[in-house]
Structures are given as structure tokens and as C-alpha cells.
Amino acid sequence: MIASVVLSISVIGISATLSASYKQSNVCGNNNSALALAQQLMEEIASKPIDVPSGTTDQPGWSGGQTNRALYDNVGDYNGYTDTGGSVTTSTGATVDLGDGGTYTRTVSVTSNAMPPGYTAYGQASDFLLVTVTVSMPHSQSISLSQMFTRTTLYR
């Protein structure tokens, strides 16, 4: 009788530890998925020029009602962008399932005239953009990535 009581207390203690370990592992998985989502979108944005390519007409971005990211032609087109889901849709339209069953929301903020302090000799404020990708994930957590973009002039 005493042995069964001791055994049941031990099983309860072990199951509580396993439960806490499972929750922590789940949170780590969500963080990894959110970081992958943020990196994918930031890399896509970084592949675009700051200015509209010469010889082309500026296409509307997210704020202009364009939801097809394949048509975005500069960094500013992503300002205000948001999407929600458990999978990633790339700019080419391909869908990649994250496989963890969570729902994630990505938002993009593009801040113009974001010259870092002390950089006055290196250009004008209008040469700098700060892009922040924020991913909200299950359990009311979020992760943000920020990257500074700068316009440069090349001399020959």
C-alpha cells in the first residue's frame, strides 16, 4: 500500500515535469517558425530596390490595394503589409506549410528618413529606410527583425 502511494506521487511529479518540458519545446518551435517567417519576408524585401526601377511605372504596393507581392517593385511597396496563416506564401505564389499547426501574423513597417544618429556626413535622411518585420505567434508572443536600407551613389 505504501509502495503504491510512493509510486503514484512519483508518477505525478514526473508527468508535471514532462508537461512543462513539452510546453517549453512547443514555445521554442513557435519561435523558430516565427523567425523563419520573418527572415523569408525580410529577404524578399531586401531583394527590391529602394527606388522604382528607371524606365518603369511605379506599381501600387500594399497601401495602394495591391495584394500580389510579385508585383511589388520597391521596398516602400511593403509598408503596412500584413498576412495571417500557418503557412508561408512566397512572392512567386508558392505556399510552404510550417507544419506546427500554429497561426502566425506578419506585419511590415517601412520608416522613411531613418538616418541613424551621427551619420550626417554620409548622406541625407531621405537616403535611409528602416524596415521592421514583426511576426505575432501563438501564445501572445511576437518577434521582430529590423534592417536598415540605404541609397548609395556610385561614381565612376
C-alpha positions as a Markdown table, in Angstrom:
| # | Residue | x | y | z |
|---|---|---|---|---|
| 1 | Met | 0.0 | 0.0 | 0.0 |
| 2 | Ile | 2.8 | 2.4 | 1.0 |
| 3 | Ala | 4.8 | 1.5 | -2.2 |
| 4 | Ser | 1.8 | 2.3 | -4.4 |
| 5 | Val | 1.3 | 5.7 | -2.8 |
| 6 | Val | 5.0 | 6.5 | -3.3 |
| 7 | Leu | 4.8 | 5.3 | -6.9 |
| 8 | Ser | 1.7 | 7.4 | -7.6 |
| 9 | Ile | 3.4 | 10.5 | -6.2 |
| 10 | Ser | 6.5 | 9.8 | -8.3 |
| 11 | Val | 4.4 | 9.4 | -11.5 |
| 12 | Ile | 2.5 | 12.7 | -10.8 |
| 13 | Gly | 5.9 | 14.5 | -10.3 |
| 14 | Ile | 7.4 | 13.1 | -13.5 |
| 15 | Ser | 4.3 | 13.9 | -15.5 |
| 16 | Ala | 4.3 | 17.5 | -14.4 |
| 17 | Thr | 8.0 | 17.8 | -15.4 |
| 18 | Leu | 7.2 | 16.2 | -18.8 |
| 19 | Ser | 4.3 | 18.6 | -19.3 |
| 20 | Ala | 6.4 | 21.7 | -18.6 |
| 21 | Ser | 9.1 | 20.3 | -21.0 |
| 22 | Tyr | 6.5 | 19.8 | -23.7 |
| 23 | Lys | 5.2 | 23.4 | -23.3 |
| 24 | Gln | 8.8 | 24.8 | -23.5 |
| 25 | Ser | 9.6 | 22.7 | -26.6 |
| 26 | Asn | 6.4 | 24.0 | -28.2 |
| 27 | Val | 7.3 | 27.6 | -27.5 |
| 28 | Cys | 10.8 | 27.0 | -29.0 |
| 29 | Gly | 9.2 | 25.5 | -32.1 |
| 30 | Asn | 6.9 | 28.6 | -32.4 |
| 31 | Asn | 9.9 | 30.9 | -32.1 |
| 32 | Asn | 11.8 | 29.0 | -34.8 |
| 33 | Ser | 8.8 | 29.1 | -37.1 |
| 34 | Ala | 8.2 | 32.9 | -36.5 |
| 35 | Leu | 11.9 | 33.6 | -37.1 |
| 36 | Ala | 11.8 | 31.7 | -40.4 |
| 37 | Leu | 8.7 | 33.6 | -41.4 |
| 38 | Ala | 10.3 | 37.0 | -40.6 |
| 39 | Gln | 13.6 | 36.1 | -42.4 |
| 40 | Gln | 11.8 | 34.9 | -45.5 |
| 41 | Leu | 9.9 | 38.2 | -45.8 |
| 42 | Met | 12.9 | 40.3 | -45.0 |
| 43 | Glu | 15.0 | 38.6 | -47.7 |
| 44 | Glu | 12.2 | 39.2 | -50.2 |
| 45 | Ile | 12.1 | 42.9 | -49.3 |
| 46 | Ala | 15.9 | 43.2 | -49.4 |
| 47 | Ser | 15.8 | 41.9 | -53.0 |
| 48 | Lys | 13.9 | 45.0 | -54.1 |
| 49 | Pro | 15.4 | 48.4 | -54.8 |
| 50 | Ile | 14.7 | 51.5 | -52.7 |
| 51 | Asp | 13.6 | 53.5 | -55.7 |
| 52 | Val | 11.3 | 52.5 | -58.6 |
| 53 | Pro | 13.5 | 51.0 | -61.3 |
| 54 | Ser | 14.2 | 53.5 | -64.1 |
| 55 | Gly | 12.1 | 53.2 | -67.2 |
| 56 | Thr | 9.2 | 51.6 | -65.3 |
| 57 | Thr | 6.0 | 52.9 | -64.0 |
| 58 | Asp | 5.6 | 52.7 | -60.2 |
| 59 | Gln | 3.2 | 49.9 | -59.4 |
| 60 | Pro | 0.9 | 50.2 | -56.4 |
| 61 | Gly | 2.0 | 48.5 | -53.2 |
| 62 | Trp | 0.1 | 47.1 | -50.2 |
| 63 | Ser | -1.2 | 50.6 | -49.2 |
| 64 | Gly | -2.4 | 51.1 | -52.8 |
| 65 | Gly | -4.5 | 47.9 | -52.6 |
| 66 | Gln | -2.1 | 45.5 | -54.4 |
| 67 | Thr | -2.1 | 42.2 | -52.6 |
| 68 | Asn | 0.1 | 40.3 | -55.1 |
| 69 | Arg | 3.6 | 40.7 | -53.8 |
| 70 | Ala | 5.1 | 39.5 | -57.1 |
| 71 | Leu | 4.1 | 43.0 | -58.5 |
| 72 | Tyr | 5.9 | 45.0 | -55.8 |
| 73 | Asp | 8.8 | 46.9 | -57.4 |
| 74 | Asn | 10.4 | 48.7 | -54.5 |
| 75 | Val | 10.9 | 48.4 | -50.7 |
| 76 | Gly | 8.2 | 51.0 | -50.0 |
| 77 | Asp | 5.5 | 48.8 | -51.5 |
| 78 | Tyr | 5.7 | 46.6 | -48.5 |
| 79 | Asn | 4.8 | 49.3 | -46.0 |
| 80 | Gly | 1.7 | 48.2 | -44.0 |
| 81 | Tyr | 1.8 | 44.7 | -45.5 |
| 82 | Thr | 0.1 | 42.0 | -43.3 |
| 83 | Asp | -0.7 | 38.4 | -43.7 |
| 84 | Thr | -2.0 | 35.6 | -41.4 |
| 85 | Gly | -1.8 | 31.9 | -41.6 |
| 86 | Gly | 0.0 | 28.7 | -40.7 |
| 87 | Ser | 2.0 | 28.6 | -44.0 |
| 88 | Val | 4.2 | 31.0 | -45.9 |
| 89 | Thr | 3.3 | 32.3 | -49.3 |
| 90 | Thr | 6.3 | 33.4 | -51.2 |
| 91 | Ser | 6.4 | 36.3 | -53.7 |
| 92 | Thr | 6.1 | 33.8 | -56.5 |
| 93 | Gly | 2.9 | 32.4 | -55.0 |
| 94 | Ala | 4.3 | 29.1 | -53.7 |
| 95 | Thr | 2.9 | 28.0 | -50.4 |
| 96 | Val | 5.2 | 26.4 | -47.8 |
| 97 | Asp | 3.4 | 24.7 | -44.8 |
| 98 | Leu | 5.1 | 25.3 | -41.4 |
| 99 | Gly | 3.7 | 22.1 | -40.1 |
| 100 | Asp | 3.3 | 23.2 | -36.5 |
| 101 | Gly | -0.4 | 23.9 | -36.6 |
| 102 | Gly | 0.1 | 27.5 | -35.3 |
| 103 | Thr | -1.3 | 30.7 | -36.8 |
| 104 | Tyr | 1.1 | 33.5 | -37.4 |
| 105 | Thr | 0.6 | 37.1 | -38.4 |
| 106 | Arg | 3.3 | 39.0 | -40.3 |
| 107 | Thr | 3.3 | 42.8 | -40.5 |
| 108 | Val | 5.8 | 45.1 | -42.2 |
| 109 | Ser | 6.6 | 48.7 | -41.3 |
| 110 | Val | 8.8 | 50.8 | -43.6 |
| 111 | Thr | 10.1 | 54.1 | -42.0 |
| 112 | Ser | 11.4 | 56.7 | -44.3 |
| 113 | Asn | 14.1 | 59.2 | -43.4 |
| 114 | Ala | 15.5 | 56.8 | -40.8 |
| 115 | Met | 19.1 | 58.2 | -40.7 |
| 116 | Pro | 21.0 | 56.8 | -37.8 |
| 117 | Pro | 22.3 | 59.3 | -35.3 |
| 118 | Gly | 25.8 | 60.5 | -36.2 |
| 119 | Tyr | 25.6 | 59.7 | -39.9 |
| 120 | Thr | 25.1 | 63.3 | -41.1 |
| 121 | Ala | 28.3 | 63.2 | -43.2 |
| 122 | Tyr | 27.2 | 60.1 | -45.0 |
| 123 | Gly | 24.1 | 61.2 | -46.9 |
| 124 | Gln | 20.7 | 62.7 | -46.4 |
| 125 | Ala | 17.9 | 61.4 | -44.2 |
| 126 | Ser | 15.9 | 60.5 | -47.4 |
| 127 | Asp | 18.7 | 58.0 | -48.3 |
| 128 | Phe | 17.7 | 55.7 | -45.3 |
| 129 | Leu | 14.8 | 53.4 | -44.8 |
| 130 | Leu | 14.2 | 51.2 | -41.7 |
| 131 | Val | 12.2 | 48.1 | -42.4 |
| 132 | Thr | 10.7 | 46.1 | -39.5 |
| 133 | Val | 9.0 | 42.7 | -39.9 |
| 134 | Thr | 7.0 | 41.6 | -36.9 |
| 135 | Val | 5.6 | 38.1 | -36.5 |
| 136 | Ser | 2.9 | 37.5 | -33.9 |
| 137 | Met | 2.6 | 33.9 | -32.9 |
| 138 | Pro | 0.5 | 31.6 | -30.8 |
| 139 | His | 0.6 | 32.2 | -27.0 |
| 140 | Ser | 0.6 | 36.0 | -27.5 |
| 141 | Gln | 4.3 | 36.2 | -28.3 |
| 142 | Ser | 6.0 | 38.1 | -31.1 |
| 143 | Ile | 9.4 | 38.5 | -32.7 |
| 144 | Ser | 10.7 | 41.4 | -34.8 |
| 145 | Leu | 13.5 | 41.8 | -37.3 |
| 146 | Ser | 14.7 | 45.2 | -38.4 |
| 147 | Gln | 17.1 | 46.1 | -41.2 |
| 148 | Met | 18.4 | 49.5 | -42.4 |
| 149 | Phe | 18.4 | 50.1 | -46.1 |
| 150 | Thr | 20.4 | 52.9 | -47.7 |
| 151 | Arg | 20.5 | 54.5 | -51.1 |
| 152 | Thr | 24.1 | 54.9 | -52.4 |
| 153 | Thr | 25.5 | 56.8 | -55.3 |
| 154 | Leu | 28.3 | 55.1 | -57.3 |
| 155 | Tyr | 30.9 | 57.3 | -59.0 |
| 156 | Arg | 32.9 | 56.1 | -62.0 |
